[in-house]
Amino acid sequence: MEILQSLKIALRALKANKMRSFLTMLGIIIGIGAVIVMIAIGSGASQMIADQIASIGSNIIMVIPGSTTSGGARTGFHSAPTLTWDDVKAIRNECPSVALVAPTARGAAQVVYGNMNWSTLVQGITPEFLQIREWNLVAGRGLTEADVEGARKDCLLGMTVAETLFGSEDPVGKVVRIKKVPFTVVGVLERKGQSPRGDDQDDAVFLPLTTAQRKIIGTQFPNTVGAMLIQAVSEDRLQQAEQEVSSLLDQRHRIGPTKERDYSVRNLSEILAVSQQSAQVMSLLLGAVASISLLVGGIGIMNIMLVSVTERTREIGIRMAIGAKQRNILLQFLTEAVLMTLFGGIIGMLMGVVGATVVSRLVGWPTLIASQAIVISFLFSGGVGIFFGFYPARKAAGLNPIDALRYE
Amino acid sequence: MSEVVKLVELTKVYDLGEQRVQALRGVSFAVASGEFLAIMGASGSGKSTCMYILGCLDTPTSGQYLLENVSVGNLSRNQLAEIRNSKLGFVFQGFNLLPRTTALENVELPLIYARVSAGERKKRALEALNRVGLADRAGHLTNQLSGGQQQRVAIARSLANRPAMILADEPTGNLDTKTSAEIMDIFSELNGQGITIIMVTHEPDMAAYARRVITFRDGLVLSDERNPAPQQGN
């Protein structure tokens, strides 16, 4: 009942000074709104990176061939076919921390179906590739061991290619021509979205590695492969797998003091974990900056509450003379401050949600509004009210009734 | 008749830094239940200080103040607030009503702090307004009322909690002669119904309504006289 009365009194006091109450609330509205938008942008960014990490697959290392020195000029990665099928077999057999090895080869080619054509990435793969990438089919079947061994002319389409060439038609069983070679579409892959580097992962055609090398990409060196995707048996054995693979390859390629490594090993998850961390730091910083505006808003509340206490000194005196205890007066002014910040908080929250949506629509940044962020900012705005309202309320409650009554 | 108020050798010293002001220098008197007492005196005579102590808004430096036989001289702020709420009613010179608030709500105010339920509160507040003849103005905002009406609302407010006594501090100071007489008539009438009233005034015309007049000078009681024929309302 006491709270109810305080609420009634507080509402009346706020209504009596509508403009002032609104301007004071504006500080909180902007503060909470900014916090919500900033956190939405921050968590949107980390969510995007987390999705990308998930889209690569888990516990993956990549072995990239290349970098040989010929005549003093060092070539870059992917430039020399230094990895072989024998390396693949050796890693499969001799590295206990490695679960799967997927050799690949990449090239570009034009894919033709009927009167449609599309230039895209052609990737030679083995059955392990889809397993490691955790990439599912939406139609048809995947590539098999038999496809690779027999160098069959079967292919899988990425979603972008399937949509571009076939539209609403079902591609499975149809024949497409890649560099004039007819391939049967045996399956379509589910949509993966953007890669961490920003490429469209669905804009690709997948062929058996052997077929790709012989018919499409071509290589002067038989028995070689391109980059390898390697999956460790578990996350905690990822580093061990990396070590096993590099020492085995060092041994097989006779890498020593006189010979530089002709391949490189990369841990993709680690790279992404770092970028995710930086996104989190970023969102923390954004949140911190926004919190400053909330702090300024809180100081505005305190300022106006002090003015209000001074203005209403006589009213406080009357209430005290009539029998209000210090607690009653404290509660009354605290309620007023909290009411103002909570109103501000709710409006700020709505503005924040709208603002975040506008940002993601206009600028194209991904935003994510977590329900916790809303609950926390609501509680936080109440907390701001209590924190900044307490000093003025205590000042009001501490007034001497006689002085307050005599105040002009 | 039982004593509502008993003051024994009351002193009050205000410590204003270097200066010490002796506002009361040993005041003793008693007020019986149902009395109508006027306290008079020039400004600085200590009558206001005495009023504040009687009203439990201030505490004496030394001496004893018994309110209904309970010593209230040295209670905590919260205890004093409770006594003000339950045993005393105040009427001030400047009315001291809450602005932008209806007459009824003003009268309900002491009942809110006494935690009286909403229904009972309204009933008692209307009853009090009725006693001062303002039941028909219950819903008016205080700033829509005339000075005399405002003071009557204040009297209703002081009655709401059924106090042991009403303390009035220059209740007619801001009113014209005709309205002053109306207000004094209300006090006389309430006193006739058995309510104890202590009124501070410097106007002999107003003191004439009281049945007993105490005059202060320099922090002491100068005279304490009975008024055999107090002025009555028309």
Interface residues (C-beta under 8 A of the other chain):
Chain A: M1 E2 Q5 R12 A16 R314 E315 G317 I318 R319 M320 A321 I322 G323 A324 K325 Q326 R327 N328 P401 I402 L405
Chain B: Y52 G55 L57 D58 R77 N78 A81 E82 R84 N85 S86 F90 F92 N96 L97 L98 P99 R100 T101 L109 P110 I112 Y113 A114 R115 A118 R157 N161
